[in-house]
Every structure is written in structure tokens, then in C-alpha cells.
Amino acid sequence: MTGMPGAGKTTLARTLERAGVRRLCPDEEMFRRYGHYGRDFPRGQFRVREAPVLKDVALELQEGLRAGHDIVVDHGFWTPEERAQWAATAMEAGGAPVLIYLPVPHEVRWERIRERNARALTDPNSIEFSEADLLRFAGRFHPPTLDEPHIVYDGHPENVLAELRCVRPSADGGPH
């Protein structure tokens, strides 16, 4: 998936999980390992601490794909380079990566972030940040272009599941 914070990635990923897709979430692993960002470890250390988590998630992705599982990585993948790297990681393990883009207006994302901020101390997917942070992040986010094949999420998970089934149908009709 690719999208800014508050775009609905985790909501969609959890819906896919209920449909039988394994969900890997680097933010949850960060929370498990290091606790609350900005309280249990300093804000300036996020990327340094995230690097080994992403490496471990990539290995888990490959192991799961080799075992024949469908997997969604619940992460933002903000740049074409990052998306290409993860697609290559999936293909090395025999996967057929599908990029899902969640375009959501700033106002909607900020409202969702405000709601999440209230749960930031207990919810591993609720890293607390300000609207100024969200605006700064937008400057670093690169939506997929026509050069990157992708599905644009329309708010209907059943449409994503249908498109995924077309990519690689399984014996039971589910995605792989």
C-alpha cells in the first residue's frame, strides 16, 4: 500500500486480514520493541530504530510468500524507490506485488490523526504527531505515477479483493 498517515491503510489492511490475507505492520513491531514514540524513545531516533524493524518485516514477508501466503504490508511506502525495493523483495520470494494507493484529502487525514492522537499511548498504530508534522510529511510523500502500476482505493475493500483475485487466483478463488 502507499498513502499518507490517516489515509486508511490500517483499516484496509485489517479488512484484507479478515479475508484471509496475512498482515505485517512495521509500526506495530516498532511499538512492541521500543514502546511509545516520543515517550519511551526520543523522536529523533525513529528512522534509526525503524531500519532493523523494516529488515525483519521484509524477511517475514519473504518467508510468508515462500510458504504460499497472501500478505499485505501495512506501511506507507512514500517513495517510488521504497516501493520498488519492496516489490523486488516480494518478487524474489515468488510474490506478485500489487500496489494499492489510498489518496485521501488532508482535511480527512488530519481529522483521523486527531482521533488517533487521543489513543497514541495505547494503540501501536497511533504515533502521535501534529498537523504541522502531517503537512511536512506531505512534502516527502510521492504518489504513484503512471509508471508504477497500482490500484486506486475507492473506499470499497471488496473492489480491492476482486482486483487481487484477478492478479493470481487460488484454487479457492482467493488472492495469493
C-alpha positions as CSV (number, residue, x, y, z in Angstrom):
1,M,0.0,0.0,0.0
2,T,1.0,3.6,-0.4
3,G,-0.6,6.5,1.4
4,M,-0.1,9.3,3.9
5,P,-0.8,8.8,7.6
6,G,-4.6,8.8,8.2
7,A,-5.3,7.6,4.6
8,G,-6.9,4.3,5.9
9,K,-4.1,1.9,5.3
10,T,-4.5,0.0,8.6
11,T,-8.3,-0.1,8.2
12,L,-8.0,-1.6,4.7
13,A,-5.2,-3.9,5.8
14,R,-7.3,-5.3,8.7
15,T,-10.2,-5.8,6.3
16,L,-7.9,-7.8,4.0
17,E,-6.6,-9.7,7.0
18,R,-10.2,-10.7,7.9
19,A,-10.5,-12.0,4.3
20,G,-7.5,-14.3,4.9
21,V,-4.5,-12.1,3.9
22,R,-1.7,-12.0,6.5
23,R,-0.9,-8.5,7.7
24,L,2.6,-7.3,8.5
25,C,2.8,-3.9,10.3
26,P,6.1,-2.2,10.9
27,D,4.5,0.4,13.2
28,E,3.1,-2.3,15.5
29,E,6.5,-4.0,15.6
30,M,8.1,-0.7,16.5
31,F,5.7,-0.3,19.3
32,R,6.4,-3.9,20.6
33,R,10.1,-3.4,20.5
34,Y,10.6,0.2,21.6
35,G,7.3,1.5,23.1
36,H,5.7,4.8,22.5
37,Y,7.5,7.2,20.1
38,G,8.5,10.4,21.8
39,R,8.0,9.0,25.3
40,D,9.8,5.7,25.5
41,F,12.4,6.7,22.9
42,P,13.3,10.1,21.5
43,R,11.6,11.5,18.4
44,G,14.9,11.9,16.5
45,Q,15.6,8.1,16.7
46,F,12.6,6.8,14.8
47,R,14.3,6.1,11.5
48,V,17.4,4.6,13.2
49,R,15.2,2.2,15.2
50,E,12.9,1.6,12.2
51,A,15.6,0.2,9.9
52,P,16.1,-3.2,11.7
53,V,12.3,-3.5,12.0
54,L,11.8,-3.0,8.3
55,K,14.6,-5.5,7.6
56,D,12.9,-8.1,9.8
57,V,9.5,-7.4,8.2
58,A,11.0,-7.9,4.8
59,L,12.3,-11.2,5.8
60,E,9.0,-12.2,7.3
61,L,7.3,-11.1,4.0
62,Q,9.6,-13.3,2.0
63,E,9.1,-16.3,4.4
64,G,5.4,-15.9,4.2
65,L,5.3,-15.6,0.4
66,R,7.5,-18.7,0.0
67,A,5.1,-20.5,2.2
68,G,2.3,-19.5,-0.2
69,H,0.6,-16.9,2.0
70,D,-1.1,-13.8,0.7
71,I,0.4,-10.8,2.6
72,V,-0.4,-7.1,3.0
73,V,2.4,-4.9,4.3
74,D,0.6,-2.2,6.4
75,H,3.1,0.6,5.7
76,G,3.1,3.9,3.8
77,F,5.8,3.3,1.2
78,W,6.2,7.0,0.4
79,T,8.7,7.0,-2.4
80,P,9.0,5.1,-5.8
81,E,12.4,3.8,-4.7
82,E,11.0,2.3,-1.5
83,R,8.1,0.8,-3.4
84,A,10.4,-0.7,-6.0
85,Q,12.7,-2.1,-3.3
86,W,9.7,-3.9,-1.5
87,A,8.3,-5.1,-4.8
88,A,11.7,-6.6,-5.7
89,T,11.8,-8.2,-2.2
90,A,8.4,-9.8,-2.8
91,M,9.3,-11.0,-6.3
92,E,12.5,-12.6,-5.0
93,A,10.2,-14.8,-2.9
94,G,7.9,-15.6,-5.8
95,G,5.3,-13.0,-4.9
96,A,3.3,-10.9,-7.4
97,P,3.3,-7.4,-5.7
98,V,0.2,-5.2,-6.2
99,L,0.4,-1.6,-5.1
100,I,-2.7,-0.1,-3.6
101,Y,-2.8,3.7,-3.4
102,L,-5.0,5.4,-0.9
103,P,-5.5,9.1,-1.9
104,V,-7.3,11.0,0.9
105,P,-7.5,14.8,1.3
106,H,-5.5,16.5,4.0
107,E,-8.6,17.5,6.0
108,V,-9.9,13.9,6.3
109,R,-6.4,12.6,7.2
110,W,-5.9,15.3,9.8
111,E,-9.3,14.6,11.4
112,R,-8.4,10.9,11.6
113,I,-4.9,11.7,13.0
114,R,-6.5,13.9,15.7
115,E,-8.7,11.0,16.7
116,R,-5.7,8.6,16.8
117,N,-3.6,11.1,18.8
118,A,-6.0,10.5,21.7
119,R,-5.1,6.8,21.6
120,A,-1.4,7.3,21.0
121,L,-0.3,5.9,24.3
122,T,-2.1,2.6,23.9
123,D,-2.5,2.0,20.2
124,P,0.6,0.8,18.3
125,N,-0.7,2.3,15.1
126,S,-1.3,5.7,16.7
127,I,2.0,7.5,16.6
128,E,1.2,11.0,17.9
129,F,2.1,14.0,15.7
130,S,0.8,17.4,14.9
131,E,-0.9,18.9,11.8
132,A,2.5,20.7,11.1
133,D,4.1,17.2,11.0
134,L,1.4,15.9,8.7
135,L,2.0,18.8,6.3
136,R,5.8,18.3,6.5
137,F,5.2,14.6,5.7
138,A,3.2,15.5,2.6
139,G,6.3,17.2,1.2
140,R,8.1,13.9,1.4
141,F,5.3,11.7,0.0
142,H,5.3,10.8,-3.7
143,P,2.1,9.3,-5.0
144,P,2.5,6.6,-7.6
145,T,2.7,7.8,-11.2
146,L,1.5,6.0,-14.4
147,D,5.0,4.3,-14.4
148,E,4.0,2.4,-11.3
149,P,1.1,0.1,-11.9
150,H,-1.3,0.5,-9.0
151,I,-4.9,0.2,-7.8
152,V,-6.5,3.4,-6.5
153,Y,-8.5,2.5,-3.4
154,D,-12.1,3.8,-3.8
155,G,-13.1,3.1,-0.2
156,H,-14.6,-0.3,-1.0
157,P,-12.4,-3.2,0.2
158,E,-14.4,-5.7,-1.9
159,N,-13.2,-4.0,-5.1
160,V,-9.6,-4.4,-3.9
161,L,-10.2,-8.1,-3.1
162,A,-11.8,-8.6,-6.6
163,E,-8.8,-7.0,-8.3
164,L,-6.4,-9.0,-6.2
165,R,-8.2,-12.2,-7.2
166,C,-7.6,-11.3,-10.8
167,V,-3.8,-11.0,-10.3
168,R,-3.4,-14.5,-9.1
169,P,-6.5,-16.6,-8.3
170,S,-6.0,-19.5,-5.9
171,A,-7.8,-22.8,-6.0
172,D,-10.4,-21.4,-3.6
173,G,-10.8,-18.2,-5.5
174,G,-8.9,-16.0,-3.0
175,P,-5.9,-13.9,-3.8
176,H,-2.3,-15.1,-3.4
